[in-house]
């Protein structure tokens, strides 16, 4: 499929798809006319990339992680390394700290809202 169709099917801009390709996160064949041609599996790949960005991972970490995931279901493949597991465990701990901080902020806002209601 062409880049426009991939963008439409995933809700990701063509510019972002080109960025993913430049970062080594997404691969495309080239037609004889020089247009990008993506396989059907690219849809799952782009969805997975979006999920990982939403989780707070940067493109370098995503590039390390993607080869260790199956696109269709996001499950692990057999190529995960101990270093990657350690890095991802640290990333998860960072996310947990962010969640704790956000919950604390929400609790403070709730207190202010309750006090303002009188």
C-alpha positions in Angstrom: 0.0 0.0 0.0 1.1 3.6 -0.5 2.0 6.0 2.3 -1.4 7.8 2.0 -3.3 4.7 2.5 -1.2 3.7 5.5 -1.7 7.1 7.0 -5.4 6.9 6.5 -5.7 3.4 8.0 -3.6 4.2 11.0 -4.5 7.8 11.6 -0.8 8.8 11.5 0.4 11.6 9.3 2.5 10.9 6.3 5.2 13.1 7.8 5.2 10.9 10.9 5.4 7.7 8.7 8.4 9.2 6.9 10.0 10.0 10.3 9.4 6.4 11.4 11.2 5.2 8.3 14.1 7.6 8.9 14.5 6.3 12.4 14.5 2.7 11.3 11.1 1.9 12.9 9.3 1.2 9.6 10.5 -0.1 6.3 9.1 0.4 2.8 9.9 -1.0 -0.5 10.3 1.5 -3.4 8.3 1.2 -6.6 10.0 1.7 -10.0 8.6 5.3 -9.8 10.2 5.8 -6.4 7.0 5.7 -4.4 6.9 4.0 -1.0 5.1 0.6 -0.9 4.3 -0.8 2.5 3.2 -4.4 3.2 -0.1 -5.1 5.0 1.9 -5.8 8.2 2.9 -2.1 8.3 -0.5 -1.3 9.7 0.2 -3.3 12.9 3.7 -2.0 13.0 2.5 1.6 13.0 -0.1 0.9 15.7 2.6 -0.7 17.8 4.9 2.3 17.4 2.1 4.7 18.4 1.4 2.6 21.5 5.1 2.7 22.5 5.4 6.4 22.0 2.2 6.9 24.1 3.9 4.9 26.8 6.7 7.5 26.8 9.4 5.6 25.0 11.7 7.5 22.6 12.5 6.4 19.1 15.8 4.9 20.0 14.3 2.6 22.6 11.4 1.7 20.3 14.0 0.8 17.6 15.6 -1.6 20.1 12.2 -3.0 21.2 10.5 -3.6 17.9 12.6 -6.5 16.8 11.7 -8.2 20.0 7.9 -7.9 19.4 5.6 -9.6 17.0 3.6 -7.0 15.1 0.3 -8.9 14.8 -0.3 -9.4 18.6 2.5 -7.3 20.2 3.7 -10.3 22.1 7.4 -11.0 22.7 9.5 -12.9 20.2 12.5 -15.0 21.1 15.1 -12.3 20.4 14.7 -10.1 23.6 18.1 -9.6 25.3 18.8 -9.4 29.1 19.9 -5.7 28.5 16.6 -4.9 26.8 14.7 -6.5 29.6 16.6 -4.4 32.1 16.1 -1.2 30.1 12.4 -1.9 29.8 12.1 -2.7 33.5 13.7 0.7 34.2 11.3 2.3 31.8 8.3 0.7 33.5 9.6 2.0 36.8 9.8 5.5 35.4 6.2 5.2 34.2 5.1 4.0 37.6 6.8 7.0 39.2 4.9 9.3 36.8 1.6 7.6 37.6 2.3 8.1 41.3 3.1 11.8 40.7 -0.1 12.3 38.6 -2.3 10.6 41.2 -0.8 12.9 43.9 -1.5 15.9 41.7 -5.1 14.7 41.0 -5.7 14.3 44.8 -4.5 17.8 45.4 -6.8 19.1 42.7 -9.7 17.2 44.2 -9.0 18.9 47.5 -8.9 22.3 45.9 -12.1 21.6 44.0 -13.9 20.4 47.2 -12.8 23.4 49.1 -13.9 25.7 46.3 -17.3 24.1 46.2 -17.6 25.2 49.9 
